[in-house]
Amino acid sequence: MSNIYKVIEIIGGSEKSWEDAAKKAVETAAKSLKEIRIAEVKEQDMRVEKNKVVEFRVKLRVSFKYVP
């Protein structure tokens, strides 16, 4: 029997860095998704307020084992 994987997009944020935003997003998703295999950064952006970066954000594509 071959494995089937589902792919979703998630967005994570951090006040520190894009790397931290991605890490937090995957760790949070892992609480409800089983067997995450790949997390691929698709986009990065920043939220700016009063000419200062206040949040780093990443959009990730995450694949995990599909169990019907």
C-alpha positions in Angstrom: 0.0 0.0 0.0 1.4 3.4 -1.0 1.3 6.4 1.2 -0.8 9.5 0.4 0.1 13.0 1.6 -2.1 16.1 1.9 -0.6 19.6 1.4 -1.9 22.7 3.1 -0.7 26.3 3.5 -0.1 27.9 6.8 1.1 31.4 7.9 3.3 32.0 10.9 4.6 35.1 12.6 7.4 36.2 14.9 8.8 39.4 16.3 12.3 37.9 16.0 12.9 36.5 12.5 11.5 34.6 9.5 13.2 31.5 10.8 11.5 31.8 14.1 8.2 32.4 12.4 8.5 29.2 10.3 9.6 27.2 13.3 6.7 28.4 15.4 4.2 27.7 12.6 5.4 24.1 12.1 5.5 23.4 15.8 1.9 24.7 16.2 0.6 22.8 13.2 2.3 19.6 14.5 0.0 19.7 17.6 -3.0 18.8 15.3 -1.4 17.3 12.2 0.3 13.8 12.4 3.4 12.9 10.5 4.4 16.2 9.0 7.0 15.4 6.2 7.9 18.7 4.5 7.5 22.4 5.3 8.5 24.6 2.4 8.7 28.4 2.7 6.7 29.9 -0.2 6.6 33.6 0.8 8.1 35.9 3.4 6.9 39.4 4.4 7.0 41.8 7.2 4.4 43.8 9.0 5.6 47.4 9.4 4.2 50.0 11.8 5.5 53.6 12.2 8.5 52.7 9.9 9.6 49.8 12.1 9.3 46.1 11.5 7.0 44.7 14.1 6.5 41.1 12.7 8.2 38.7 10.4 5.7 36.5 8.6 6.1 33.3 6.4 3.7 31.4 4.3 4.6 27.7 4.3 3.4 24.7 2.3 3.2 21.8 4.7 2.7 18.1 3.7 1.6 15.4 6.1 0.5 11.8 5.8 -3.2 11.5 4.9 -5.1 9.0 7.0 -8.8 8.6 5.9 
